[in-house]
Amino acid sequence: MKRFYCAAVVAIFAIYLCLLIQATAVNSPVMSEDALLASGTSHYKFSRFDLYRVNPPLVRLLAAFPVKDIGVWDEHVLWQYDANPLNRAEFGVGITLVKTRPDYPDLVSKARLWVAIPFGLLGAIFCFICARVLFGQVAGLIALILWCFSPYILGHGLTIMNDVPAAAVGVAAVFLFWHWLRTGRFMDAFLAGLVLGLAELTKFTLLVFYPLFVLLWLAYRIPEWKTMGRGGWLNQAKQMFVMFAVSLLVINMGYLFEGTGKQLREFRFQTTLFSGVETLRDVPSGGGNRFKDTLLGYVPVPFPANYIQGIDTQRLDFERTLPSYLRGEWSDRGWWYYYLYALLIQIVPVSDGRCVDEKGMRNFGN
């Protein structure tokens, strides 16, 4: 039985790897991959990270590594390299990459391998380990199958987008944090901090891990508050501080410490949230800063400058109220039940094998 189990696990990993390699080669580039790849090569060329800063640079850096010397970054394209977040210059630079490189599809295929294989296997490994440790061998095998043969993982995972890498490193970070909770060892806290830092370099949404980990730590330790004593709590707090400090160091290393320690009042924000104005029309042309005349404004920010500016640029996309479509209607704000509805219409087929919305406006799954 053990031999069969091991053979099944190896076979699933092998099939998954073959699917990733084959899919990266035969599928055409998709929207935004040109901008991502061009931005990644610019990171190597100029050691600056203001292109495509709406997401951290780790995935782009890996994707661009095999093609970082493609040679399209000459002075004739530098005019598009504009630090103004309103312009989102990465898309113009991406178009330049496509126009100047006839072998662009081959470049994307090479770049995809450096993203799809390591992150895809990482996610598969930690899904397998998590389920196996928590619920046994059968659960581990099921979790492995669900990851490796999920259409979403296979589809998004072959691109150089951030979503699947963030999911993979996120699962690893949560597992290692849980492992530290169980052991309470300093080295486990250090390792969890390293992976947490890598997770924060994949997608801004994973910043939720910081408050979430604190809450999970408290929930896990509160039942032991009497037996731990003051020394135990202090030791645990120190280890968590080390974990977060290590993750912060990893984030800064990923940005080459670009602008680390810059005072908060020196930033120029484009959103109402951080500029402190009522509407986007009130934001000064050069950007604003609600912290400029406060004591908080003199605090050095321990994150890289473009990490902070990237969060502001990402927020700007939401404040611009990008249009969303559902059931024949357009909305500037979207619907809270959008994904529930989208899931429902994909699992309820009609007689001819297609899925339709209740207004008959659009056919799905055809």
matplotlib code that plots the C-alpha trace (Angstrom):
import matplotlib.pyplot as plt

x = [0.0, 2.8, 4.6, 1.3, 0.8, 4.3, 3.9, 0.6, 2.2, 5.2, 2.9, 0.7, 3.7, 5.1, 1.9, 1.5, 5.0, 4.4, 1.2, 2.9, 5.8, 3.5, 1.0, 3.7, 4.9, 1.6, -0.5, -0.3, 0.7, -2.3, -3.1, -0.7, 2.1, 3.9, 3.8, 4.9, 7.8, 8.9, 8.7, 10.8, 13.6, 13.6, 14.2, 17.4, 18.5, 17.9, 17.6, 14.3, 10.8, 8.3, 7.0, 4.1, 4.4, 0.7, 2.2, 5.6, 8.4, 9.3, 7.3, 8.4, 12.0, 11.8, 9.9, 12.4, 15.6, 16.0, 15.3, 16.7, 19.3, 16.8, 18.2, 15.1, 15.9, 17.6, 17.1, 14.4, 12.0, 13.0, 10.4, 7.7, 9.5, 7.3, 7.2, 3.7, 1.3, -1.5, 0.1, 0.8, 3.8, 4.3, 1.6, 3.2, 6.6, 5.0, 3.7, 7.2, 8.5, 6.0, 6.6, 10.4, 10.8, 9.3, 10.3, 8.1, 6.0, 9.1, 10.3, 7.1, 7.4, 10.8, 9.7, 6.7, 8.8, 10.6, 7.2, 5.0, 7.3, 8.7, 5.5, 3.3, 5.3, 5.6, 1.9, 1.4, 4.0, 2.6, -1.1, -0.1, 1.9, -0.7, -3.5, -1.4, -0.2, -3.6, -5.9, -3.9, -2.5, -5.8, -6.5, -2.9, -3.5, -6.9, -5.4, -2.5, -5.0, -7.2, -4.2, -2.5, -5.6, -7.6, -8.5, -7.9, -4.4, -3.4, -4.8, -3.5, -0.4, 1.2, 1.2, 3.6, 0.7, 0.9, -2.2, -1.0, 2.5, 0.8, -1.5, 1.5, 3.8, 0.8, 0.0, 3.7, 3.8, 0.6, 1.9, 5.2, 3.6, 1.3, 4.4, 6.1, 3.0, 3.3, 7.0, 7.7, 11.3, 13.4, 14.6, 11.0, 10.1, 13.0, 12.1, 8.4, 9.7, 11.7, 8.7, 6.4, 8.7, 8.6, 4.8, 4.7, 6.9, 4.3, 1.0, -0.1, -3.2, -1.1, -0.3, -3.4, -1.1, 0.5, -2.7, -4.0, -0.9, -1.1, -4.8, -4.0, -1.1, -3.3, -6.1, -3.7, -1.9, -4.6, -5.8, -2.3, -1.9, -1.7, 0.8, 3.1, 3.8, 5.3, 8.6, 6.8, 4.7, 7.8, 9.8, 6.9, 6.5, 10.3, 10.1, 7.1, 9.0, 11.9, 9.6, 8.1, 11.6, 13.0, 10.0, 10.6, 14.2, 13.3, 10.8, 13.5, 16.0, 13.5, 13.5, 17.2, 16.3, 15.0, 13.8, 13.8, 13.6, 12.0, 9.8, 6.1, 5.6, 7.9, 5.6, 3.2, 0.0, -2.7, -5.6, -8.2, -7.4, -3.8, -3.9, -6.7, -9.0, -12.6, -12.5, -9.9, -10.4, -9.1, -5.8, -2.9, -1.3, 1.9, 0.1, -0.9, -0.1, -2.5, 0.4, 2.6, 1.9, 1.5, 3.9, 3.3, 4.7, 8.2, 8.2, 10.7, 8.9, 10.6, 9.2, 10.7, 9.4, 7.8, 6.1, 4.2, 3.6, 2.5, -0.2, -1.4, -1.4, -3.4, -5.9, -6.2, -7.5, -10.4, -11.1, -11.4, -14.4, -13.5, -16.7, -18.1, -20.7, -23.3, -26.7, -26.9, -26.0, -22.8, -21.7, -18.9, -18.7, -19.5, -21.7, -20.9, -22.5, -20.7, -18.5, -21.3, -23.5, -20.7, -20.1, -23.8, -24.3, -21.2, -22.6, -26.2, -26.4, -29.3, -30.5, -28.1, -25.1, -24.7, -25.1, -27.1, -27.9, -31.5, -32.0, -30.7, -28.2, -25.1, -24.2, -21.5, -19.4, -20.1]
y = [0.0, 2.4, 1.6, 2.3, 5.5, 6.8, 5.8, 7.7, 10.8, 10.7, 10.0, 13.0, 15.3, 14.0, 14.5, 18.0, 18.9, 17.7, 19.6, 22.8, 22.4, 21.6, 24.4, 27.1, 26.2, 26.0, 28.7, 32.3, 35.2, 36.8, 40.3, 42.0, 39.5, 42.0, 44.7, 42.2, 40.9, 44.3, 45.6, 42.6, 43.3, 47.0, 46.0, 44.2, 47.0, 50.0, 48.6, 50.5, 49.2, 51.9, 49.9, 47.7, 48.6, 47.7, 44.3, 43.4, 42.4, 38.8, 37.1, 39.5, 39.1, 35.4, 35.6, 38.1, 36.3, 34.1, 37.0, 39.9, 40.7, 41.0, 44.5, 46.5, 49.1, 51.8, 55.6, 55.6, 53.9, 55.8, 58.5, 56.0, 55.4, 57.8, 57.6, 59.2, 56.4, 58.0, 57.0, 53.3, 53.4, 49.7, 49.1, 51.4, 49.8, 46.4, 47.4, 48.5, 45.1, 43.3, 45.6, 45.4, 41.7, 39.4, 36.5, 37.8, 34.6, 32.6, 35.0, 34.6, 30.8, 30.9, 33.3, 31.2, 28.2, 30.1, 31.0, 28.0, 25.2, 26.5, 28.1, 25.4, 22.7, 24.7, 25.0, 21.3, 20.3, 22.4, 21.6, 17.9, 18.4, 20.5, 18.1, 15.0, 16.3, 17.5, 14.8, 11.8, 10.2, 10.1, 13.8, 14.6, 12.8, 14.5, 17.9, 17.2, 16.1, 19.2, 21.5, 19.8, 19.3, 22.4, 24.3, 27.6, 26.5, 25.1, 28.1, 30.9, 29.0, 28.8, 32.6, 35.1, 36.7, 36.9, 35.0, 31.4, 32.3, 34.2, 31.3, 28.9, 31.0, 31.9, 28.3, 27.7, 30.8, 29.7, 26.2, 27.3, 29.7, 26.9, 24.7, 27.4, 27.7, 24.0, 23.9, 27.4, 27.2, 30.2, 28.6, 27.7, 31.4, 32.5, 30.1, 31.3, 34.9, 34.1, 32.6, 35.3, 37.9, 36.0, 35.9, 39.6, 40.0, 38.2, 40.2, 43.1, 41.3, 39.0, 41.9, 40.6, 37.9, 40.4, 41.1, 37.6, 35.9, 38.0, 37.1, 33.4, 33.4, 34.9, 32.5, 29.5, 30.6, 32.1, 28.7, 28.2, 31.7, 30.4, 27.7, 29.8, 32.4, 35.8, 34.4, 32.2, 35.0, 37.2, 34.5, 34.0, 37.7, 38.0, 35.1, 36.7, 40.0, 38.2, 36.6, 39.9, 41.6, 38.8, 39.1, 42.9, 42.4, 40.0, 42.5, 45.2, 42.9, 42.2, 45.9, 46.4, 48.7, 51.3, 54.3, 52.3, 54.7, 57.5, 59.7, 59.3, 63.0, 62.8, 60.5, 61.9, 60.0, 60.0, 58.6, 60.3, 57.9, 58.9, 62.4, 63.4, 65.1, 64.5, 63.5, 62.5, 65.8, 67.5, 65.6, 68.0, 67.4, 66.3, 64.2, 64.9, 63.6, 63.7, 63.0, 65.9, 68.2, 65.6, 64.0, 60.7, 62.2, 62.3, 58.6, 56.7, 54.0, 50.6, 49.5, 50.3, 53.5, 51.7, 49.2, 52.1, 53.9, 50.6, 50.2, 53.8, 53.1, 49.9, 51.8, 54.4, 51.7, 51.0, 54.7, 55.3, 52.9, 50.5, 49.2, 45.7, 43.8, 41.4, 40.2, 42.9, 45.7, 47.8, 49.1, 51.3, 49.5, 45.9, 43.5, 41.7, 38.5, 38.6, 35.5, 33.5, 34.2, 33.4, 30.1, 29.2, 29.8, 27.6, 24.6, 24.8, 23.6, 23.9, 21.2, 22.0, 21.8, 25.6, 27.8, 30.9, 33.8, 34.3, 37.2, 35.3, 38.0, 35.8, 32.1, 30.6, 27.5, 27.2]
z = [0.0, 0.9, -2.4, -4.4, -2.5, -3.3, -6.9, -7.2, -5.7, -8.0, -11.0, -10.2, -9.9, -13.2, -15.1, -13.6, -14.6, -18.2, -18.4, -17.3, -19.8, -22.7, -21.9, -21.6, -25.1, -27.1, -25.5, -26.9, -24.7, -22.9, -21.9, -19.6, -20.1, -22.4, -19.7, -17.0, -19.0, -20.1, -16.5, -15.3, -17.7, -16.8, -13.1, -14.2, -16.6, -14.3, -10.8, -10.3, -9.7, -10.7, -13.7, -12.9, -9.2, -8.5, -7.6, -6.0, -8.3, -7.4, -10.1, -12.8, -11.8, -12.1, -15.4, -16.9, -15.8, -18.9, -21.2, -19.2, -21.9, -24.8, -25.6, -26.3, -23.6, -25.6, -25.4, -28.0, -25.5, -22.4, -23.0, -22.1, -18.8, -16.8, -13.0, -12.9, -11.7, -13.6, -16.9, -16.1, -18.4, -18.2, -20.8, -23.4, -22.8, -23.2, -26.6, -27.5, -26.5, -28.8, -31.7, -31.5, -30.9, -33.6, -31.3, -28.5, -28.2, -27.7, -25.1, -23.2, -23.4, -21.8, -19.1, -18.3, -17.4, -14.7, -13.1, -13.8, -12.7, -9.4, -8.1, -9.5, -7.8, -4.6, -4.4, -5.1, -2.5, 0.3, -0.4, -0.2, 3.0, 4.7, 4.0, 4.8, 8.1, 9.2, 7.9, 6.7, 3.6, 1.6, 2.2, 1.1, -2.2, -2.8, -2.1, -4.5, -7.2, -6.7, -7.1, -10.0, -12.1, -11.2, -14.5, -12.7, -11.5, -14.8, -16.7, -14.6, -13.5, -16.9, -17.3, -15.6, -13.7, -9.9, -8.8, -8.7, -7.3, -4.5, -3.7, -3.7, -1.5, 0.6, 1.4, 2.3, 4.6, 6.4, 6.9, 8.2, 10.6, 11.8, 12.2, 14.3, 16.5, 17.3, 18.0, 19.4, 18.1, 17.1, 13.8, 12.8, 13.4, 11.3, 8.4, 8.6, 8.4, 5.2, 3.4, 4.7, 3.1, -0.2, 0.0, 0.5, -2.7, -4.8, -4.2, -2.0, -0.9, 1.3, 3.6, 5.4, 6.8, 9.3, 11.3, 10.6, 12.0, 15.2, 15.7, 15.0, 17.5, 20.2, 19.5, 19.6, 22.8, 25.0, 26.2, 27.6, 29.1, 32.7, 32.0, 29.7, 32.3, 31.7, 30.4, 27.9, 26.5, 26.2, 24.4, 21.9, 21.3, 20.6, 18.1, 16.3, 16.2, 14.6, 12.1, 11.0, 11.0, 8.8, 6.4, 6.2, 5.4, 2.6, 1.2, 1.2, -0.4, -3.2, -4.0, -3.4, -0.5, -3.0, -1.0, 2.3, 5.3, 3.4, 5.6, 5.1, 4.5, 1.4, -0.5, -3.2, -3.3, -6.1, -4.1, -1.9, 0.9, 1.2, -0.1, 2.3, -0.2, -1.0, -4.7, -7.2, -9.0, -5.8, -5.8, -6.7, -10.0, -8.4, -5.8, -2.2, 1.3, 4.2, 6.6, 5.4, 8.4, 11.1, 13.5, 11.7, 8.6, 10.1, 10.7, 8.4, 6.5, 6.8, 3.4, 0.0, -1.6, -4.5, -2.2, -0.7, -4.0, -5.5, -2.9, -3.6, -7.4, -6.8, -4.7, -7.4, -9.8, -7.4, -6.7, -10.5, -10.3, -13.1, -14.8, -14.0, -16.0, -14.7, -16.2, -18.8, -16.4, -15.9, -12.5, -11.3, -7.9, -8.7, -6.7, -3.5, -4.8, -8.2, -7.7, -6.1, -9.1, -11.5, -9.8, -9.8, -13.6, -14.3, -12.4, -13.5, -17.2, -19.5, -21.8, -24.7, -22.4, -22.0, -19.0, -19.3, -16.9, -15.9, -18.2, -21.2, -21.9, -22.3, -22.8, -20.7, -21.1, -24.8]

ax = plt.figure().add_subplot(projection="3d")
ax.plot(x, y, z, "-o")
ax.set_aspect("equal")
plt.show()
